[in-house]
Amino acid sequence: PVTYDRCRLSVELVCGVGRGRKVVMRTGACKGSFLRRLLRSRCVLALVVAALLAGLSRLELAGQSVGAHLGSLLISPADARKASSRFPRMPGAHVRQAPGAFQFPPLLPFVQLPSPAPAPTPSPSPTGRAVHPPAHAGMRAPPEVFGVARTMWLPPRTSNSVKPAVDVPRPPPREAVAEARWDTLVRPAAVARETERLAPLAHTAPLLPPQQSPAQQGGRASPPLHGLLERLSRRPQPSKTAVVPPGAKPVTSRTAATGRARPASRLGARAIGEMPPPPGSYRSNEVLAINLSAAGLAKAREGNYQLVERIDLPEFGLTISRLRPPETLNAVSGRERLFELLPDDGFTLNRVYASYRPGAGRGGAAVSVAAQSGRGCPAERCFGGALINWQPRLGACARGVRIGIVDTGFDEGHPAFAGARYVYKEFVPEGGERAPNQHGTGVLSLLAGNADSGTPGLIPDASYVVANAFFADAGGQPVSDTAQMLRALHWLKKNGVAVVNLSLAGPEDELLHHAVQELTKAGTVVVAAAGNEGPAAPPSYPAAYEEVIAVTAVDRNLAAYRYANRGDHIDLAAPGVDVWTALPGRREGPQTGTSFAVPYVTAVVAVALPQSGLAPDDDPAAVKRRVLAQIDGNVRNLSGHGRDSTFGAGLVQAPASCGPPPAVAVAVNEARTAGEPWAGTVVRMADPVPRDPLVPGTWVSTVRLVSGEGVAE
């Protein structure tokens, strides 16, 4: 205790000296007298001696520091052992010191450190260099709540210094210790921060070498991380060989380098490092089993899985089993459990799709008017056709073309659909309720609207195959899922549609992607909405698939729709803001979204197709490339610098006439033998013209189309 009153200072100083003895000094003199007495006290003498020993500890005598020699003379070994027992070391702590570095003498037992272990014998390495085992190899690891002193050796700061290799720890040479710097970090492991940036540890090695057995480690079990990795390595991995049921088509993909078909990875296989999907993007109580055999279904039932429905899709080579996990598991954990029960089968989640999300623009029902017939649509309302340079006579070009639409239902009694040719089918799950049909009514009216109605369509003479795959969710909004989408697309493929209009968006789904590929390989063009999640949102599907034409929306001033998705996958732009459409209840009004831009591209593709349609191709992306190349000359660039992530190639434009552009022929020489007549081939002007000159002679010409649509020779 210290008290101070003016010039007087009262101090009681307690100083411990060996064997628990203590000296108490009290003084009540003024400051000057106090300092003189303090200098004559034993405590100051002890501090001076300690400082002297610390300085002498840098000098070595017969391999031991001078401080160690003096400490052994002043304190008996028995006293040192007692002091060490009173102040035990930190469990597992270890500090490695360089020869000649500072060492605390044993004069102060409470800071006594373990003496350095003898240098281990270096072992030769495959490279011929000596490998020095870490000094702390074989020592016990400290508990989690304690830290470990890690020593890092840094070479002298010279221009020609070289750091030692991290993988081959090498102690510094003895003559370099005087110039070397040692940095030691001691911290509790429980508060270690991952964000700390530390220098490489040149002399750091695992506390428990991996080659040691548990017996060599003193019976200790492996660290938790090692045990986890061992368990994961022993888990059965799913087979990479696809299991295809009898009569089903194997799933194949195409390499980018060679273009040859190759077997694809098994559908529904568990991917390494697979991240859980965001909540709300899948049905929480269902798992889809892909091509599950009867034995596999029986094993799933033994695991308390309930079969909800079995869907046969022979056109896609699929059989989908909707399984409901036990009540204790959700869809994600239920899928993981199925992988443990049936590691060679494929399982995926039942993804959720929305028709569209309303964004900026005038609301449809709020500003709608009663449907009018016989008056047509004024230009200020129906401005979309003028923006894409659409001519009414082009509607006849699509006569007989089958257009597939997957959307909500539509108001079949609306005046806009008078005389429309269509087939309609609903794909609503058992127990589901019908969804509102506003979205489907508007999309179909842009294509099939009667020419004399207030919402005339672009191609009213086409034939439509309308699949209602949407049902009402808990809030009454239209939603769909993977199972219903597969059933709808399978029905469209059986009906032989030439173009599919998908005004919907959702998460990535390998089953839906497989169905899209099967459609495009059959020669069907798939057009989809880019989505209304905003410019910073990730890509929406199916528009982001390579085989699909992705469409974004612009307003009447050719400005980008503010809520449209963007990305390198965007192909074309079309009117989609305040587009005048038919509405349920014999009404009509504006609607906004990328969903309503898709019908404009669908109509352009329909009139640009040849009457025989597009030929099938094993490459699922070939159909899209062929169509885009055909209408590329009619695209209006909106960015000013070519293709971009906002508008794609630009605003789609209607062709001047029906079908593909007329082919301009050119004669091409082919190799011949001397004395034989010439044989030539008439090909389209789009093909490269050979540089060889044309030689007069007897010609035999064959007319063919390079793209392979097929023409009589």
Residue pairs with C-beta under 8 A, 6 or more apart in sequence:
1 10
1 11
1 12
2 9
2 10
2 11
3 9
3 10
4 10
7 30
7 31
8 28
8 29
8 30
9 27
9 28
9 29
9 30
9 31
9 34
10 26
10 27
10 28
11 25
11 26
11 27
11 34
12 24
12 25
12 26
13 24
13 25
13 26
13 38
13 41
13 43
14 22
14 23
14 24
15 22
15 23
15 25
15 41
15 42
15 43
15 46
16 22
17 23
17 42
17 46
18 75
18 79
19 79
23 41
23 42
23 43
25 37
25 41
25 43
27 33
27 34
27 37
27 38
29 37
38 44
50 107
50 108
53 66
53 67
53 70
53 71
53 105
53 107
54 67
54 102
54 104
54 105
56 65
56 66
56 67
56 70
57 65
57 66
57 67
57 68
57 102
57 103
57 104
57 105
58 65
58 100
58 102
59 65
59 66
60 66
60 100
61 69
65 103
65 105
67 103
67 104
67 105
67 107
68 103
68 105
68 106
70 105
70 107
71 105
71 106
71 107
72 106
74 107
75 106
75 107
75 109
79 109
80 106
80 109
80 112
83 109
83 110
83 112
84 109
84 112
86 109
86 110
87 109
87 110
87 112
89 112
89 113
89 114
90 142
90 146
91 140
91 142
91 143
91 146
92 139
92 140
92 141
92 142
92 143
92 146
92 148
93 142
93 146
93 148
93 149
94 114
94 135
94 136
94 139
94 148
94 149
95 113
95 114
95 149
95 151
95 184
96 116
96 135
96 136
96 151
96 203
97 103
97 116
97 151
97 182
98 153
98 171
98 172
98 177
98 180
98 182
99 174
99 177
100 174
100 177
100 178
101 177
101 182
103 113
104 111
104 112
104 113
106 112
116 135
117 135
119 132
119 171
120 132
120 133
120 135
120 137
122 130
122 131
122 132
122 133
123 130
123 131
123 133
124 130
124 131
125 131
125 168
129 168
130 170
131 168
131 169
132 169
132 170
132 171
133 205
134 169
134 203
134 204
134 205
135 203
136 205
136 207
137 205
137 209
138 209
138 212
139 207
140 207
140 218
140 220
141 207
141 208
142 148
142 189
144 189
144 190
145 188
145 189
145 190
146 188
146 189
147 186
147 187
147 188
147 189
148 186
148 189
148 207
149 184
149 185
149 186
150 184
150 185
150 186
150 201
150 204
151 182
151 183
151 184
151 203
152 182
152 183
152 184
152 185
152 199
152 200
152 201
152 202
152 203
152 204
153 164
153 171
153 172
153 180
153 182
153 202
153 203
154 180
154 181
154 182
154 183
154 199
155 161
155 162
155 163
155 164
155 172
155 176
155 180
156 176
156 179
156 180
156 181
163 200
163 202
164 170
164 202
166 200
166 201
166 202
169 202
169 203
169 204
169 205
170 202
171 203
172 180
183 199
185 198
208 217
208 220
208 222
208 223
214 220
214 221
214 222
221 227
222 230
236 343
237 343
238 266
238 269
238 270
238 339
238 343
238 344
239 266
239 343
239 344
240 265
240 266
240 269
241 266
242 250
242 251
242 263
242 264
242 265
242 266
242 267
243 266
243 291
243 293
243 344
243 345
243 346
244 250
244 251
244 291
244 317
245 291
245 293
245 319
247 314
248 291
248 314
248 317
248 318
248 319
249 316
249 317
250 263
250 317
251 263
251 264
251 266
251 267
251 317
251 514
252 261
252 262
252 263
252 264
252 618
253 261
253 262
253 263
253 264
254 260
254 261
254 262
254 618
254 619
254 620
254 621
255 262
259 619
261 618
266 346
267 290
267 291
267 318
267 346
267 348
267 510
267 511
267 514
268 288
268 289
268 290
268 345
268 346
268 347
268 348
268 510
268 511
269 346
270 339
276 332
277 332
277 349
277 351
277 507
278 507
280 352
281 351
281 352
281 506
281 507
282 331
282 349
282 350
282 351
282 352
282 507
283 331
283 349
283 350
283 352
283 481
284 330
284 331
285 324
285 325
285 330
285 331
286 308
286 322
286 323
286 324
286 331
286 349
286 350
287 305
287 322
287 323
287 324
287 325
287 331
287 334
287 335
287 338
287 347
287 348
287 349
287 350
288 320
288 321
288 322
288 323
288 347
288 348
288 349
288 350
288 482
288 483
288 511
289 296
289 297
289 300
289 320
289 321
289 323
289 338
289 345
289 346
289 347
290 318
290 319
290 320
290 345
290 346
290 347
290 348
290 511
291 318
291 319
291 345
291 346
292 300
292 319
292 321
292 342
292 345
293 345
296 342
296 345
297 307
297 321
299 341
299 342
300 307
300 323
300 338
300 341
300 342
301 307
303 326
303 337
303 338
303 341
304 325
304 326
305 323
305 324
305 325
305 326
305 334
305 338
306 323
306 324
307 321
307 322
307 323
307 324
308 322
308 323
308 324
309 321
309 322
309 429
309 430
309 483
310 319
310 320
310 321
310 322
311 318
311 319
311 320
311 321
311 322
311 483
311 486
311 487
312 319
313 319
313 320
313 486
313 487
313 490
313 515
315 490
315 493
315 494
315 518
316 486
316 489
316 490
316 493
316 514
316 515
316 518
317 518
318 486
318 511
318 514
320 483
320 486
320 511
322 350
322 483
323 334
323 338
325 331
325 333
325 334
325 337
326 334
329 337
331 349
331 350
332 349
335 347
335 348
335 349
338 345
338 347
339 347
348 482
348 509
348 510
348 511
349 482
350 481
350 482
350 483
351 481
351 482
351 506
351 507
351 509
351 512
352 479
352 480
352 481
352 506
352 507
353 479
353 480
353 481
353 482
353 485
353 504
353 505
353 506
354 477
354 478
354 479
354 480
354 504
354 505
354 506
355 407
355 408
355 439
355 440
355 470
355 478
355 479
355 480
355 503
355 504
355 595
356 439
356 503
356 504
356 505
356 529
356 532
356 593
356 594
356 595
357 532
357 533
357 563
357 593
358 532
358 592
358 593
359 532
359 561
359 562
359 563
359 592
359 593
360 561
360 562
360 563
360 577
360 592
361 577
361 578
361 590
361 591
361 592
361 593
362 578
362 589
362 590
362 592
363 589
364 438
364 442
364 581
364 583
364 589
364 590
364 591
365 438
365 583
365 587
365 589
366 589
367 589
367 590
368 583
368 587
368 588
368 589
369 587
369 588
369 589
370 586
370 587
370 588
371 414
371 415
371 416
371 453
371 454
371 455
371 582
371 586
371 587
371 588
372 453
372 454
372 588
373 415
373 418
373 450
373 452
373 453
373 454
374 452
375 454
376 451
376 452
376 454
376 456
377 454
377 455
377 456
377 580
379 386
381 580
381 590
382 455
382 456
382 580
383 556
383 575
384 390
384 446
384 574
384 575
384 579
384 580
384 600
385 458
387 554
387 556
387 558
387 575
387 651
388 574
388 575
388 600
388 604
388 651
388 652
388 653
388 654
389 634
389 653
389 654
390 458
390 603
390 654
391 654
392 451
394 458
394 459
394 607
394 654
394 655
394 658
395 451
395 457
395 458
395 459
395 460
395 461
396 461
396 658
397 459
397 606
397 607
397 657
397 658
397 659
398 459
398 461
398 462
398 603
398 606
398 607
399 461
399 462
400 462
400 463
400 611
401 459
401 462
401 463
401 498
401 499
401 606
401 609
402 462
402 463
402 464
402 465
402 495
402 496
402 497
402 498
403 447
403 459
403 462
403 463
403 464
403 465
403 497
403 498
403 499
403 500
403 501
403 602
403 606
404 464
404 465
404 467
404 492
404 495
404 497
404 499
404 500
404 501
404 524
405 440
405 443
405 444
405 447
405 464
405 465
405 466
405 467
405 500
405 501
406 467
406 469
406 485
406 488
406 489
406 492
406 500
406 501
406 502
406 504
407 439
407 440
407 443
407 444
407 466
407 467
407 468
407 469
407 470
407 501
407 503
407 504
408 435
408 436
408 437
408 438
408 439
408 440
408 468
408 470
408 478
409 424
409 426
409 434
409 435
409 437
409 440
409 468
409 470
410 417
410 437
410 440
410 441
410 444
410 466
410 584
411 417
411 437
411 441
411 582
411 583
411 584
411 585
411 586
412 424
413 586
414 441
414 445
414 582
414 584
414 586
415 450
415 453
415 454
415 586
416 445
416 448
416 449
416 450
416 453
416 454
416 455
416 457
416 582
416 588
417 444
417 445
417 448
417 449
417 450
417 582
418 450
418 453
419 450
419 460
420 448
420 450
420 460
420 464
421 461
421 462
421 463
421 464
422 448
422 463
422 464
422 465
422 466
423 464
423 465
423 466
423 495
424 466
424 468
425 466
425 467
425 468
425 491
426 434
426 468
427 467
427 468
427 469
427 484
427 487
427 488
427 491
428 434
428 468
428 471
428 484
429 471
429 481
429 483
429 484
432 471
432 472
433 471
433 472
434 471
434 472
435 470
435 471
435 472
435 476
435 477
435 478
435 479
436 472
436 476
436 477
436 478
436 584
437 584
438 583
438 584
438 591
439 478
439 503
439 595
440 466
440 468
440 470
441 581
441 582
441 583
441 584
442 579
442 581
442 582
442 583
442 591
442 596
443 501
443 503
443 581
443 595
443 596
443 598
443 599
444 457
444 464
444 466
444 582
445 455
445 457
445 581
445 582
445 588
446 455
446 457
446 458
446 579
446 581
446 596
446 599
446 600
447 457
447 458
447 459
447 460
447 462
447 464
447 501
447 599
447 602
447 603
448 457
448 459
448 460
448 462
448 464
449 455
449 456
449 457
449 460
449 582
450 456
450 457
450 460
451 457
451 460
453 582
454 580
454 582
454 588
455 580
455 581
455 582
455 588
458 599
458 600
458 603
459 603
459 606
459 607
462 606
465 491
465 492
465 495
465 497
467 488
467 489
467 491
467 492
468 488
469 480
469 484
469 485
469 487
469 488
470 478
470 479
470 480
470 484
471 478
471 479
471 480
471 484
472 478
472 479
473 479
480 504
482 509
482 511
482 512
485 512
485 515
486 511
486 512
486 515
489 500
489 512
489 515
489 516
489 519
490 515
492 500
492 519
492 524
493 518
493 519
493 522
493 524
497 524
498 523
498 524
498 525
498 606
498 609
498 613
498 614
499 524
499 525
499 526
499 527
499 602
499 605
499 606
499 609
500 519
500 524
500 525
500 526
500 527
501 527
501 598
501 599
501 602
502 526
502 527
502 528
502 529
502 542
502 543
502 548
502 598
503 528
503 529
503 594
503 595
503 596
503 598
503 599
504 528
504 529
504 542
504 595
505 528
505 529
505 530
505 531
505 532
505 533
505 540
505 541
505 543
505 565
505 594
506 540
506 541
506 542
507 541
508 541
508 544
509 541
512 541
512 542
513 541
513 542
513 545
516 526
516 542
516 545
516 547
516 548
516 620
517 547
517 620
518 620
519 526
520 526
520 547
520 620
520 621
520 622
520 623
520 624
521 616
521 617
521 618
521 619
521 620
521 623
522 616
523 613
523 614
523 615
523 616
523 617
523 623
524 614
524 623
525 549
525 605
525 609
525 614
525 623
525 624
525 627
526 542
526 547
526 548
526 549
526 624
527 548
527 549
527 551
527 598
527 601
527 602
527 605
528 542
528 543
528 548
528 549
528 550
528 551
528 598
529 540
529 543
529 550
529 551
529 593
529 594
529 595
529 597
529 598
530 540
530 543
530 550
530 551
530 552
530 553
530 564
530 565
530 566
530 567
530 570
530 594
531 537
531 539
531 540
531 543
531 564
531 565
531 594
532 561
532 563
532 564
532 565
532 593
532 594
532 595
533 540
533 563
533 565
534 563
534 564
534 565
535 562
535 564
535 565
535 566
535 646
537 565
539 565
539 567
539 569
540 565
542 548
543 550
543 551
543 565
543 569
544 550
544 567
544 569
546 620
546 621
546 624
547 620
547 621
547 623
547 624
548 624
549 571
549 572
549 601
549 605
549 624
549 627
549 628
550 569
550 570
550 571
550 572
550 648
551 570
551 571
551 572
551 573
551 574
551 594
551 597
551 598
551 600
551 601
552 560
552 561
552 564
552 565
552 566
552 570
552 572
552 573
552 574
552 576
552 594
552 597
552 646
552 647
552 648
553 560
553 561
553 564
553 573
553 574
553 575
553 576
553 577
553 592
553 593
553 594
553 596
553 597
554 560
554 561
554 573
554 574
554 575
554 576
554 577
554 597
554 638
554 647
554 651
555 561
555 575
555 576
555 577
555 578
556 575
556 577
556 578
558 638
558 651
560 573
560 646
560 647
561 576
561 577
561 592
561 593
561 594
561 597
563 593
564 576
564 594
565 594
566 645
566 646
567 645
568 645
570 645
570 646
570 647
570 648
571 628
571 648
571 649
572 601
572 635
572 648
572 649
572 650
572 651
572 652
573 597
573 638
573 647
573 648
573 650
573 651
573 652
574 597
574 598
574 600
574 601
574 651
574 652
575 596
575 597
575 600
576 592
576 593
576 594
576 595
576 596
576 597
577 592
578 590
578 591
578 592
579 590
579 591
579 592
579 596
579 597
580 588
580 589
580 590
581 588
581 589
581 590
581 591
581 596
582 588
583 589
583 591
600 652
601 652
603 654
604 631
604 634
604 652
604 653
604 654
604 655
605 627
605 631
607 654
607 655
607 658
607 659
608 627
608 630
608 631
608 655
608 659
608 660
609 627
609 659
610 659
610 660
610 709
611 659
612 709
612 710
614 623
614 626
614 627
614 709
615 708
615 709
615 710
617 623
626 707
628 649
630 660
630 661
631 652
631 653
631 655
632 649
633 661
634 652
634 653
634 654
634 655
635 649
635 650
635 651
635 652
635 653
636 650
636 651
636 652
636 653
637 647
637 649
637 650
637 651
638 647
638 650
638 651
639 646
639 647
639 650
643 649
643 650
655 661
663 684
663 685
663 705
664 684
664 685
665 682
665 683
665 684
665 685
665 703
666 682
666 683
666 685
666 689
667 680
667 681
667 682
667 694
667 699
667 701
668 680
668 681
668 682
668 683
668 689
668 690
669 678
669 680
669 690
669 692
669 694
669 695
670 678
670 679
670 680
670 681
672 678
672 679
677 697
677 698
677 699
677 700
678 695
678 697
678 698
678 699
678 700
679 699
679 700
680 699
680 700
680 701
680 702
681 701
681 702
681 704
682 701
682 702
682 703
682 704
683 704
683 706
684 705
684 706
686 706
687 706
702 713
703 711
703 712
703 713
704 711
704 713
705 711
